[in-house]
Amino acid sequence: MERSDAAESRRKGSGRGPFEHFVERVNTTVSSAPFFYVIVAALVLWVASLPLWSSTTKWELALHTGSSVLSLLLLVLLQNAGRRSEESAHEKLNVIAEALSDLMTSRAADDPALTESVQKLRDAVGLEERH
């Protein structure tokens, strides 16, 4: 059976490298309530800092630049976490489908109608192509 990138990654050692550990920590941190409060506090500090800036344009530019950079970095990291999660879910579903297909094949001798169902299942998830 051909393994996905997710399966190969898990089979090696702990299954995750430094980048994957970093992404997991970021994903956990960003999706927590304290991170939201940190962002709200940063916005409050930004609003309070208006008198320290020589112009409101520079003041607004600082927020827009900082939030754009943070948004881009978080987007890339969270997209990576989502992709890995999706690969893992697909791999699990394929294993379940393969096991079900094997079970149905073993019972097809008793129930010929299962033969057609087995073929439909294998075609639907591409099990034949992976063998």
TORKOL-4160 file (C-alpha; in steps of 0.2 Angstrom, whole numbers, padded with zeros to 4 digits, m for minus):
131
<pt num="1" X="0000" Y="0000" Z="0000"/>
<pt num="2" X="0007" Y="0017" Z="m0005"/>
<pt num="3" X="0009" Y="0029" Z="0010"/>
<pt num="4" X="0005" Y="0047" Z="0010"/>
<pt num="5" X="0017" Y="0061" Z="0015"/>
<pt num="6" X="0008" Y="0061" Z="0032"/>
<pt num="7" X="0011" Y="0042" Z="0035"/>
<pt num="8" X="0029" Y="0043" Z="0029"/>
<pt num="9" X="0032" Y="0058" Z="0041"/>
<pt num="10" X="0024" Y="0049" Z="0056"/>
<pt num="11" X="0034" Y="0033" Z="0052"/>
<pt num="12" X="0051" Y="0042" Z="0054"/>
<pt num="13" X="0055" Y="0044" Z="0073"/>
<pt num="14" X="0042" Y="0055" Z="0082"/>
<pt num="15" X="0034" Y="0059" Z="0065"/>
<pt num="16" X="0037" Y="0078" Z="0067"/>
<pt num="17" X="0052" Y="0089" Z="0064"/>
<pt num="18" X="0056" Y="0106" Z="0072"/>
<pt num="19" X="0045" Y="0115" Z="0060"/>
<pt num="20" X="0030" Y="0104" Z="0063"/>
<pt num="21" X="0032" Y="0106" Z="0082"/>
<pt num="22" X="0033" Y="0125" Z="0080"/>
<pt num="23" X="0017" Y="0125" Z="0069"/>
<pt num="24" X="0008" Y="0114" Z="0082"/>
<pt num="25" X="0013" Y="0126" Z="0096"/>
<pt num="26" X="0008" Y="0141" Z="0085"/>
<pt num="27" X="m0009" Y="0133" Z="0081"/>
<pt num="28" X="m0012" Y="0129" Z="0099"/>
<pt num="29" X="m0008" Y="0147" Z="0105"/>
<pt num="30" X="m0017" Y="0156" Z="0092"/>
<pt num="31" X="m0033" Y="0146" Z="0094"/>
<pt num="32" X="m0033" Y="0150" Z="0113"/>
<pt num="33" X="m0043" Y="0164" Z="0122"/>
<pt num="34" X="m0027" Y="0171" Z="0130"/>
<pt num="35" X="m0020" Y="0175" Z="0112"/>
<pt num="36" X="m0036" Y="0185" Z="0108"/>
<pt num="37" X="m0034" Y="0195" Z="0124"/>
<pt num="38" X="m0015" Y="0199" Z="0119"/>
<pt num="39" X="m0021" Y="0205" Z="0103"/>
<pt num="40" X="m0035" Y="0216" Z="0111"/>
<pt num="41" X="m0022" Y="0223" Z="0123"/>
<pt num="42" X="m0010" Y="0227" Z="0108"/>
<pt num="43" X="m0024" Y="0236" Z="0100"/>
<pt num="44" X="m0028" Y="0246" Z="0116"/>
<pt num="45" X="m0009" Y="0250" Z="0117"/>
<pt num="46" X="m0009" Y="0256" Z="0099"/>
<pt num="47" X="m0024" Y="0267" Z="0102"/>
<pt num="48" X="m0016" Y="0274" Z="0118"/>
<pt num="49" X="0000" Y="0278" Z="0108"/>
<pt num="50" X="m0007" Y="0291" Z="0097"/>
<pt num="51" X="0000" Y="0306" Z="0106"/>
<pt num="52" X="0018" Y="0298" Z="0104"/>
<pt num="53" X="0017" Y="0299" Z="0085"/>
<pt num="54" X="0021" Y="0314" Z="0074"/>
<pt num="55" X="0006" Y="0311" Z="0063"/>
<pt num="56" X="m0009" Y="0300" Z="0062"/>
<pt num="57" X="m0004" Y="0293" Z="0045"/>
<pt num="58" X="0012" Y="0285" Z="0053"/>
<pt num="59" X="0002" Y="0279" Z="0067"/>
<pt num="60" X="m0011" Y="0270" Z="0056"/>
<pt num="61" X="0003" Y="0264" Z="0045"/>
<pt num="62" X="0012" Y="0256" Z="0060"/>
<pt num="63" X="m0004" Y="0246" Z="0064"/>
<pt num="64" X="m0008" Y="0241" Z="0046"/>
<pt num="65" X="0010" Y="0235" Z="0043"/>
<pt num="66" X="0011" Y="0225" Z="0059"/>
<pt num="67" X="m0006" Y="0217" Z="0057"/>
<pt num="68" X="m0002" Y="0213" Z="0038"/>
<pt num="69" X="0014" Y="0204" Z="0043"/>
<pt num="70" X="0007" Y="0195" Z="0057"/>
<pt num="71" X="m0008" Y="0190" Z="0047"/>
<pt num="72" X="0003" Y="0183" Z="0033"/>
<pt num="73" X="0014" Y="0173" Z="0045"/>
<pt num="74" X="m0001" Y="0166" Z="0054"/>
<pt num="75" X="m0010" Y="0162" Z="0038"/>
<pt num="76" X="0005" Y="0152" Z="0032"/>
<pt num="77" X="0007" Y="0143" Z="0048"/>
<pt num="78" X="m0011" Y="0139" Z="0050"/>
<pt num="79" X="m0013" Y="0133" Z="0032"/>
<pt num="80" X="0001" Y="0121" Z="0035"/>
<pt num="81" X="m0007" Y="0114" Z="0051"/>
<pt num="82" X="m0024" Y="0112" Z="0041"/>
<pt num="83" X="m0015" Y="0103" Z="0027"/>
<pt num="84" X="m0007" Y="0091" Z="0038"/>
<pt num="85" X="m0023" Y="0088" Z="0048"/>
<pt num="86" X="m0032" Y="0085" Z="0031"/>
<pt num="87" X="m0019" Y="0073" Z="0025"/>
<pt num="88" X="m0020" Y="0063" Z="0042"/>
<pt num="89" X="m0039" Y="0062" Z="0041"/>
<pt num="90" X="m0038" Y="0056" Z="0023"/>
<pt num="91" X="m0026" Y="0043" Z="0027"/>
<pt num="92" X="m0037" Y="0037" Z="0041"/>
<pt num="93" X="m0052" Y="0036" Z="0030"/>
<pt num="94" X="m0042" Y="0027" Z="0017"/>
<pt num="95" X="m0037" Y="0014" Z="0030"/>
<pt num="96" X="m0055" Y="0012" Z="0035"/>
<pt num="97" X="m0061" Y="0010" Z="0018"/>
<pt num="98" X="m0048" Y="m0003" Z="0013"/>
<pt num="99" X="m0052" Y="m0013" Z="0029"/>
<pt num="100" X="m0070" Y="m0012" Z="0025"/>
<pt num="101" X="m0067" Y="m0017" Z="0007"/>
<pt num="102" X="m0056" Y="m0032" Z="0012"/>
<pt num="103" X="m0070" Y="m0037" Z="0024"/>
<pt num="104" X="m0083" Y="m0036" Z="0011"/>
<pt num="105" X="m0072" Y="m0046" Z="m0001"/>
<pt num="106" X="m0070" Y="m0060" Z="0011"/>
<pt num="107" X="m0089" Y="m0061" Z="0013"/>
<pt num="108" X="m0093" Y="m0059" Z="m0006"/>
<pt num="109" X="m0093" Y="m0078" Z="m0008"/>
<pt num="110" X="m0108" Y="m0079" Z="0004"/>
<pt num="111" X="m0117" Y="m0063" Z="m0004"/>
<pt num="112" X="m0113" Y="m0060" Z="m0023"/>
<pt num="113" X="m0121" Y="m0043" Z="m0022"/>
<pt num="114" X="m0106" Y="m0037" Z="m0011"/>
<pt num="115" X="m0094" Y="m0040" Z="m0026"/>
<pt num="116" X="m0102" Y="m0025" Z="m0035"/>
<pt num="117" X="m0102" Y="m0015" Z="m0019"/>
<pt num="118" X="m0083" Y="m0019" Z="m0016"/>
<pt num="119" X="m0079" Y="m0013" Z="m0033"/>
<pt num="120" X="m0089" Y="0004" Z="m0030"/>
<pt num="121" X="m0080" Y="0007" Z="m0014"/>
<pt num="122" X="m0063" Y="0003" Z="m0021"/>
<pt num="123" X="m0066" Y="0014" Z="m0036"/>
<pt num="124" X="m0073" Y="0028" Z="m0025"/>
<pt num="125" X="m0057" Y="0029" Z="m0014"/>
<pt num="126" X="m0045" Y="0024" Z="m0027"/>
<pt num="127" X="m0039" Y="0009" Z="m0017"/>
<pt num="128" X="m0034" Y="m0001" Z="m0033"/>
<pt num="129" X="m0022" Y="0013" Z="m0039"/>
<pt num="130" X="m0013" Y="0013" Z="m0022"/>
<pt num="131" X="m0010" Y="m0006" Z="m0022"/>
